[in-house]
Amino acid sequence: MPDLERAAPEDRPAAALAAVADHRVGFGSVRDAASGCRACDLWARATQTVFGSGPVPARLMLVGEQPGDKEDVAGEPFVGPAGAMLAKAMEEAGLDRERAFVTNVVKHFKWRPTPGGKRRLHEKPNKVEIGACLPWVETELALVKPEALVLLGATAAGALVGPSVSVMRDRGKPLAVDLAPLVVATVHPSSILRAGSGREAAYDAFVRDLRGIAKRLAA
Ligand code: URA
């Protein structure tokens, strides 16, 4: 495995994971390497890599799907409408957003233009894109070493735990996987934004899931 700085852009995710496993690099080097990642084609239409952000290590790590339009421009995860929803729910649940490490399974924004071409619409990443990007979030996990890992939505849960997990069936309950001492899946905050008349109930259920995590972290 070549050194991280010399790794080809398409080999960067695997090179980073290996370098962190060998204690050869820290978070800054990994984030720098991710900025030039070409492991799948999504980089070509995105503004930039949106890497995880927050303290390293951190007791709490949250993983979403991929950056949205706002995150793509800002270069920071969860700074758009879903991020505002997440921050509000975390505060209500007693979780400190500033002390959590927040990231996504996929680090580039995947989008298609609206028919008029004025806006960029989110598109779900496919299996190849998720697989290519996965070593980045595994690398973040190895560096952040959270006590609690929260998987926001089906893409994060499926990528990190596998198809056995169903977010709606298993939400809020500790999952029997060894990614972190506590691993919990819940809905993605953007699903609450789309919930229409069920929005209040969806938000309350999300806060309940997060409150359960806060309680377990405090115990
Ligand atoms: N949705 C996500 O999954 N991640 C973000 O960073 C923003 C929206």
Residues whose N, C-alpha, C, O or C-beta is under 5 A from the ligand:
A	BS01	URA	G64 E65 Q66 P67 G68 E71 P77 F78 A82 N104
